[in-house]
Structures are given as C-alpha cells and as structure tokens.
Amino acid sequence: MSVLRSTGLIEAPATTVGAALRHTRTAEAGLAPRGVIGRALTCPAELLIPGDELRFALRAAGVPFELTTRIERAEADGTSSVLVSGPLPRLRHETALAAVGPRTLLTDSLSWTSPLGPLGKLADVVIGRGLVLDVLDARIRAVRDLAESWASRPIVVGTAIVRSGSLLAQQRSYPAADAGRWELPGGRVEPGESEQDAVVRECREELAIDVEPTGALGTDVPLDNGMLLRIHTARPVEPAAEPKPVDHQALRWVSAAELTDLDWLNTDRVLLHNMRGLLTG
C-alpha cells in the first residue's frame, strides 16, 4: 500500500476549515489547477455529508481515467472518503484538523493499492506519487483560501439542546419562504458578546428558559447572508423547565430516529448526521 501526506497551516478555526473541506467548491474547482475535474454526484447542498459521492476525472502519464469516492465522515476534526469505483483496488482519503492557537493544522493523506503488482509499484514511484502530492498540495491551498475568506464573517450561533435523549427543534413562523420549516434555536452574536453568552441570551429570548453551554457540534455552515452558522451544545439549567415557542410556531423534542421526519432548513439539514451522533452517543 502507498501512503502520502501533506500538511498546511490555515488562519482560521477548525470548525471553519472543516466547512471548507466539506464544501463542494473544494472538490469541484479546487483541484482544477492540477487538471483534476471534480463533480458532486449526490449532494443536494453545498456541504457534503456522509453518503455523498464525488466523481473525479484526471490524467496520469497522458492516460485519462475516472474514479468515484464516497464520503464516510464529515466532522469538525476531519473527513474521510473511500473509493467506490475506479482503476485502483483500494483508495482512502483522510484529513485531520488540529488547533494551533487561533490557527488550524490540516493534514491531508491519501492511501492506495496498486492494481499491477511490481509494475504498478514502479508506476506509483515514477508517476503516481508526483501526481498525488500535487493534488494534495492543491487541495490544501483551495481549503486555505476558502476557510480564510470565511474566517472574519459574523457568527450566528445555533443551539443543540438535549434532554432525556431528545433534541429540541423549533418551527419557523417567518419569513414566508421558511414558515413551517424546522431549525435549532439561535441567532447572531452581538458585538462584544461571546458565542456562549449569545447561546444563553438567544435561548432565553426564543424559548424562555436558561441553558448552560456544554460544547460544540459539527463544522460551521456558510450562510447566504455572508455569516457563518456555528452550532453549540447546551442543556437546560432547570431540567424540568418547559421551553415555550416565544416567536416560533411550535417546538418539538425529537429522537434520533425522528430527525428526518422534520422539514429542516437547508442550513440545519447538512448537520443532521452530527445531531444524530449527539443523540446516539
């Protein structure tokens, strides 16, 4: 098996870099300078989720070929994908993210098995390794450019509140285009306010309960209004307190099995696999 790695330091938090790794722009345009044409096959949104497939067309030693990969993992600490079809018996792509102060270290690795025994191993050395390193370097540059362009965006916090194995969702009443759809509670972080303080304030304003922030969930989600959605986890300060739909149509506690029953906003839908993981442990 052949394994190659490349690293890069990015001036953005890991949640933002994780979003850039998942963005279809990285796959579809980021590798074009190296002659690799990517296309998302099954992704209905801009951010890839587990199960989404990508097709890449490229040339090695003048020979064109295609391969298709499937996303296995898409989290704030990294992603992974595996080969679905192509000229190789095995291919695995993994990324890992680690905070280095306010920056993020991205490690991008590709492992594969040659289909031709000793001759294939020679081709790996002469042709494949140079191509793979070029592609990994191009991908890191694409992720860096995208993540750093988002890093200064205002933050909108969402809150994943869990009680007795269920997640709280709220149904929008406005605007008309989104009325009836579901989302996590939250709102914009005000100037001078921490994200955790914004979580507490927004839940008090929207749900009439006090919550205690407990962590983070998933990657950021870029919004059409030029902001970034960032999800925090929280629990009610008073477990028996019942939240109220102050300015929403309705509230609902949903189990992991019920998550896909709701018509979620697109920005929340790309985080359903993270919500499910939160509820199933």
C-alpha positions in Angstrom: 0.0 0.0 0.0 1.2 3.5 -0.8 0.6 6.4 1.6 1.4 10.1 1.0 0.6 13.1 3.3 0.7 16.8 3.0 0.2 19.5 5.7 -0.7 23.1 5.8 -1.4 25.8 8.5 -4.6 27.8 8.0 -5.5 31.1 9.6 -9.0 30.0 10.6 -10.6 27.9 13.4 -11.0 24.2 12.9 -14.8 24.5 12.5 -14.4 26.9 9.6 -11.6 24.7 8.0 -13.9 21.7 8.4 -16.6 23.5 6.5 -14.2 24.4 3.7 -13.2 20.7 3.5 -16.8 19.7 3.1 -17.7 22.4 0.5 -18.4 21.2 -3.0 -16.3 24.1 -4.3 -13.2 22.5 -2.9 -13.9 19.2 -4.8 -15.3 20.8 -8.0 -12.9 23.7 -8.5 -10.1 23.5 -6.0 -8.2 20.8 -7.9 -8.7 22.2 -11.4 -5.2 23.8 -11.5 -3.8 20.3 -11.3 -6.0 19.1 -14.1 -8.5 17.2 -11.9 -12.1 17.8 -12.6 -14.4 17.0 -9.7 -18.2 16.8 -9.6 -20.6 16.1 -6.7 -23.0 13.4 -7.8 -25.5 13.1 -4.9 -25.0 16.3 -2.9 -28.2 18.5 -2.8 -26.5 21.2 -0.7 -23.1 23.0 -0.7 -21.7 21.0 2.2 -21.0 17.3 1.7 -22.5 14.8 4.2 -21.7 11.1 4.8 -23.0 9.0 1.9 -22.5 11.8 -0.8 -20.4 10.7 -3.8 -17.9 12.6 -5.9 -16.5 11.8 -9.3 -13.1 12.9 -10.4 -11.6 12.9 -13.9 -7.9 13.2 -14.4 -4.9 12.1 -16.5 -1.8 10.1 -15.5 1.0 9.8 -18.0 -1.3 11.0 -20.6 -4.0 8.4 -19.9 -7.4 9.6 -18.8 -9.4 7.9 -16.1 -12.2 8.5 -13.7 -12.8 7.5 -10.1 -15.8 7.8 -7.8 -15.5 8.3 -4.0 -18.0 8.3 -1.1 -17.8 10.5 2.0 -17.7 8.4 5.1 -17.1 11.0 7.7 -17.5 14.9 7.9 -16.7 16.3 11.3 -15.1 19.4 12.8 -11.9 17.4 13.4 -11.6 15.9 9.9 -13.1 14.0 7.0 -12.7 10.7 5.2 -13.8 9.1 2.0 -13.3 5.8 0.2 -13.2 4.5 -3.4 -16.5 3.4 -4.9 -15.2 2.8 -8.5 -12.1 3.4 -10.5 -8.9 1.8 -11.7 -7.5 1.1 -8.2 -8.3 -1.8 -5.9 -8.3 0.5 -2.9 -8.2 4.2 -2.2 -8.8 6.1 1.0 -8.6 9.8 1.6 -8.4 11.2 5.1 -7.9 14.7 6.6 -7.2 15.6 10.2 -7.6 19.0 11.9 -5.7 20.2 15.0 -5.9 23.6 16.6 -2.6 25.5 16.8 -3.6 28.6 18.8 -6.0 30.6 16.6 -4.9 28.6 13.5 -5.6 25.1 12.3 -3.1 22.5 11.1 -4.6 20.4 8.3 -3.1 17.0 7.5 -4.2 15.6 4.2 -3.4 11.9 3.4 -4.1 9.5 0.6 -3.5 5.8 0.7 -4.0 3.4 -2.2 -3.2 -0.1 -3.5 -1.7 -0.5 -7.0 -3.6 -2.9 -9.3 -0.5 -4.2 -11.2 1.9 -5.7 -8.6 5.6 -4.8 -9.0 4.9 -2.9 -12.3 2.2 -0.9 -10.6 4.5 -0.1 -7.7 7.1 1.2 -10.2 4.3 3.4 -11.8 3.5 4.6 -8.3 7.0 5.9 -7.8 7.5 7.3 -11.3 4.1 8.8 -12.0 1.6 8.4 -9.2 3.4 9.9 -6.2 4.2 13.1 -8.0 0.6 13.5 -9.1 -0.8 12.7 -5.7 1.5 15.2 -3.9 0.5 17.9 -6.5 -3.2 17.1 -5.9 -2.8 17.2 -2.1 -1.0 20.5 -2.2 -3.6 22.0 -4.5 -6.4 20.8 -2.2 -4.8 22.4 0.9 -4.4 25.7 -1.0 -8.1 25.5 -2.0 -9.2 24.8 1.6 -7.0 27.5 2.9 -8.3 30.2 0.5 -11.9 29.3 1.2 -11.6 29.0 5.0 -9.5 32.2 5.4 -12.1 34.1 3.3 -14.8 33.0 5.8 -12.8 33.5 9.0 -13.8 37.1 9.5 -17.5 36.6 8.9 -20.0 37.4 11.7 -21.1 34.4 13.6 -24.7 33.1 14.1 -25.0 30.5 16.9 -27.3 27.6 16.8 -28.0 25.5 19.9 -28.5 21.8 20.2 -30.3 21.3 23.4 -30.6 17.7 24.6 -32.9 16.3 27.3 -33.5 12.7 28.0 -32.1 11.6 24.7 -34.1 14.0 22.6 -33.2 17.2 20.7 -35.2 20.4 20.8 -36.3 21.8 17.4 -38.4 24.9 16.7 -40.7 25.6 13.7 -40.3 28.9 11.9 -43.2 31.3 11.5 -41.4 33.7 9.2 -40.3 34.7 6.6 -43.0 33.2 4.3 -40.4 31.1 2.3 -39.3 29.4 5.5 -42.5 29.3 7.5 -43.3 25.8 8.7 -39.7 24.5 8.4 -37.6 23.5 11.4 -34.3 24.7 12.9 -32.2 24.8 16.0 -32.7 27.8 18.4 -30.2 30.6 18.0 -29.2 33.9 16.5 -26.5 36.4 15.7 -23.6 37.0 18.1 -23.7 40.7 19.1 -20.6 42.9 19.1 -18.6 42.3 22.3 -20.6 39.2 23.1 -19.0 35.7 23.4 -20.6 32.9 21.5 -21.5 31.1 24.8 -23.2 34.3 26.1 -25.1 34.6 22.8 -26.3 31.0 23.2 -27.7 31.8 26.7 -29.3 35.1 25.5 -30.9 33.6 22.4 -32.4 30.6 24.2 -33.8 32.9 26.9 -35.3 35.2 24.2 -36.6 32.4 22.0 -37.5 29.7 24.5 -37.9 31.5 27.8 -35.5 29.1 29.5 -31.9 29.3 30.8 -29.4 26.9 29.3 -25.8 26.0 30.1 -23.5 25.7 27.0 -21.6 22.4 27.1 -19.6 22.2 23.8 -19.7 22.4 20.1 -21.2 20.3 17.3 -20.1 19.8 13.7 -18.5 22.2 11.3 -19.5 25.8 10.5 -22.1 26.3 7.8 -21.6 29.3 5.4 -24.9 31.3 5.1 -26.1 33.2 2.0 -26.2 36.4 4.1 -22.4 36.4 4.5 -22.4 35.0 8.0 -21.3 31.6 9.5 -23.6 29.4 11.4 -21.8 27.7 14.3 -23.6 25.1 16.5 -23.1 24.8 20.3 -24.5 22.1 22.5 -26.3 23.0 25.8 -28.5 21.6 28.5 -31.4 23.3 30.4 -30.2 24.8 33.8 -33.5 23.5 35.2 -34.2 20.1 33.7 -37.9 20.4 34.5 -38.3 23.8 32.8 -40.5 23.7 29.7 -39.4 25.8 26.8 -42.0 28.0 25.1 -42.2 29.0 21.4 -41.9 32.7 22.0 -41.7 33.7 18.3 -42.0 30.4 16.5 -45.0 28.3 15.5 -44.1 25.3 17.6 -41.4 23.3 19.5 -40.7 19.6 19.4 -38.4 17.2 21.2 -37.2 14.7 18.6 -35.3 11.4 18.9 -32.5 10.3 16.6 -35.0 8.2 14.7 -37.3 11.2 14.2 -34.8 13.7 12.9 -35.5 13.0 9.2 -39.3 13.4 9.8 -38.9 17.2 10.0 -38.6 19.6 7.1 -35.4 21.2 8.3 -33.9 24.4 6.9 -31.2 23.6 4.4 -28.5 25.1 6.7 -29.6 22.7 9.6 -30.1 19.7 7.3 -26.4 19.4 6.5 -25.8 18.9 10.2 -28.3 16.1 10.8 -25.6 13.4 10.9 -23.9 15.4 13.7 -27.3 15.7 15.6 -27.9 12.0 15.2 -24.4 11.3 16.6 -25.0 13.6 19.5 -28.2 11.7 20.4 -26.8 8.2 19.9 -23.6 8.9 21.8 
